[in-house]
Amino acid sequence: MFRDRVTRNLLSMVFRERNGEPIDRRLFKGVLSMLVELGGGSSRAVYEEYFERPFLTASEHFYEVESQLYIANNTVSDYMRKVEQRLAE
């Protein structure tokens, strides 16, 4: 479905940005707005269903994997600095 493909592309942009790759934020916002408009109904409900929930799930997975890999290869002190860095971002 079109909405699913758009959501996947938006989440891909978030993933790339989290890995240090620049993204076009204006494009991101425009596509997200389009997704909400195409959804019809309550814009908040559409946002939550088609972006927020998948975004939160993908974020949880991303940071879980990142933290496991980082702690496995670094000291606890380094890990805590990385956590502080991510929180600042």
Contact map, one row per residue, 1 for C-alpha under 8 A:
11111000000000000000000000000000000000000000000000000000000000000000000000000000000000000
11111100000000000000000000000000000000000000000000000000000000000000000000000000000000000
11111110000000000000000000000000001000000000000001000000000000000000000000000000000000000
11111111000000000000000000000000000000000000000001000000000000000000000000000000000000000
11111111100000000000000000000000000000000000000000000000000000000000000000000000000000000
01111111110000000000000000000010001000000000000000000000000000000000000000000000000000000
00111111111000000000000000000000000000000000000001100100000000000000000000000000000000000
00011111111100000000000000000000000000000000000000000000000000000000000000000000000000000
00001111111110000000000000000000000000000000000000000000000000000000000000000000000000000
00000111111111000000000000010011000000000000000000000000000000000000000000000000000000000
00000011111111100000000000000000000000000000000000000010010000000000000000000000000000000
00000001111111110000000000000000000000000000000000000000000000000000000000000000000000000
00000000111111111000001000010000000000000000000000000000000000000000000000000000000000000
00000000011111111100000000000000000000000000000000000000000000000000000000000000000000000
00000000001111111110000000000000000000000000000000000000000001000000000000000000000000000
00000000000111111111111000000000000000000000000000000000000000000000000000000000000000000
00000000000011111111111000000000000000000000000000000000000000000000000000000000000000000
00000000000001111111100000000000000000000000000000000000000000000000000000000000000000000
00000000000000111111100000000000000000000000000000000000000000000000000000000000000000000
00000000000000011111110000000000000000000000000000000000000000000000000000000000000000000
00000000000000011111111000000000000000000000000000000000000000000000000000000000000000000
00000000000000011001111100000000000000000000000000000000000000000000000000000000000000000
00000000000010011000111110000000000000000000000000000000000000000000000000000000000000000
00000000000000000000011111110000000000000000000000000000000000000000000000000000000000000
00000000000000000000001111111000000000000000000000000000000000000000000000000000000000000
00000000000000000000000111111100000000000000000000000000000000000000000000000000000000000
00000000000000000000000111111110000000000000000000000000000000000000000000000000000000000
00000000010010000000000111111111000000000000000000000000000000000000000000000000000000000
00000000000000000000000011111111100000000000000000000000000000000000000000000000000000000
00000000000000000000000001111111110000000000000000000000000000000000000000000000000000000
00000100010000000000000000111111111000000000000000000000000000000000000000000000000000000
00000000010000000000000000011111111100000000000000100000000000000000000000000000000000000
00000000000000000000000000001111111110000000000000000000000000000000000000000000000000000
00000000000000000000000000000111111111000000000000000000000000000000000000000000000000000
00100100000000000000000000000011111111100000001001000000000000000000000000000000000000000
00000000000000000000000000000001111111110010011000000000000000000000000000000000000000000
00000000000000000000000000000000111111110010000000000000000000000000000000000000000000000
00000000000000000000000000000000011111110000000000000000000000000000000000000000000000000
00000000000000000000000000000000001111111010010000000000000000000000000000000000000000000
00000000000000000000000000000000000111111110010000000000000000000000000000000000000000000
00000000000000000000000000000000000000111110110000000000000000000000000000000000000000000
00000000000000000000000000000000000000011111110000000000000000000000000000000000000000000
00000000000000000000000000000000000110111111111000000000000000000000000000000000000000000
00000000000000000000000000000000000000000111111100000000000000000000000000000000000000000
00000000000000000000000000000000000000001111111110000000000000000000000000000000000000000
00000000000000000000000000000000000100111111111111100000000000000000000000000000000000000
00000000000000000000000000000000001100000011111111110000000000000000000000000000000000000
00000000000000000000000000000000000000000001111111111000000000000000000000000000000000000
00000000000000000000000000000000000000000000111111111100000000000000000000000000000000000
00110010000000000000000000000000001000000000011111111100000000000000000000000000000000000
00000010000000000000000000000001000000000000011111111110000000000000000000000000000000000
00000000000000000000000000000000000000000000001111111111000000000000000000000000000000000
00000000000000000000000000000000000000000000000111111111100000000000000000000000000000000
00000010000000000000000000000000000000000000000011111111110000000000000000000000000000000
00000000001000000000000000000000000000000000000000111111111000000000000000000000000000000
00000000000000000000000000000000000000000000000000011111111100000000000000000000000000000
00000000000000000000000000000000000000000000000000001111111110000000000000000000000000000
00000000001000000000000000000000000000000000000000000111111111000000000000000000000000000
00000000000000000000000000000000000000000000000000000011111111100000000000000000000000000
00000000000000000000000000000000000000000000000000000001111111110000000000000000000000000
00000000000000000000000000000000000000000000000000000000111111111000000000000000000000000
00000000000000100000000000000000000000000000000000000000011111111100000000000000000000000
00000000000000000000000000000000000000000000000000000000001111111110000000000000000000000
00000000000000000000000000000000000000000000000000000000000111111111000000000000000000000
00000000000000000000000000000000000000000000000000000000000011111111100000000000000000000
00000000000000000000000000000000000000000000000000000000000001111111110000000000000000000
00000000000000000000000000000000000000000000000000000000000000111111111000000010000000000
00000000000000000000000000000000000000000000000000000000000000011111111100000000000000000
00000000000000000000000000000000000000000000000000000000000000001111111110000000000000000
00000000000000000000000000000000000000000000000000000000000000000111111111000010000000000
00000000000000000000000000000000000000000000000000000000000000000011111111110010000000000
00000000000000000000000000000000000000000000000000000000000000000001111111000000000000000
00000000000000000000000000000000000000000000000000000000000000000000111111100000000000000
00000000000000000000000000000000000000000000000000000000000000000000011111110110000000000
00000000000000000000000000000000000000000000000000000000000000000000001011111110000000000
00000000000000000000000000000000000000000000000000000000000000000000001001111111000000000
00000000000000000000000000000000000000000000000000000000000000000000000000111111100000000
00000000000000000000000000000000000000000000000000000000000000000000000001111111110000000
00000000000000000000000000000000000000000000000000000000000000000010011001111111111000000
00000000000000000000000000000000000000000000000000000000000000000000000000011111111100000
00000000000000000000000000000000000000000000000000000000000000000000000000001111111110000
00000000000000000000000000000000000000000000000000000000000000000000000000000111111111000
00000000000000000000000000000000000000000000000000000000000000000000000000000011111111100
00000000000000000000000000000000000000000000000000000000000000000000000000000001111111110
00000000000000000000000000000000000000000000000000000000000000000000000000000000111111111
00000000000000000000000000000000000000000000000000000000000000000000000000000000011111111
00000000000000000000000000000000000000000000000000000000000000000000000000000000001111111
00000000000000000000000000000000000000000000000000000000000000000000000000000000000111111
00000000000000000000000000000000000000000000000000000000000000000000000000000000000011111
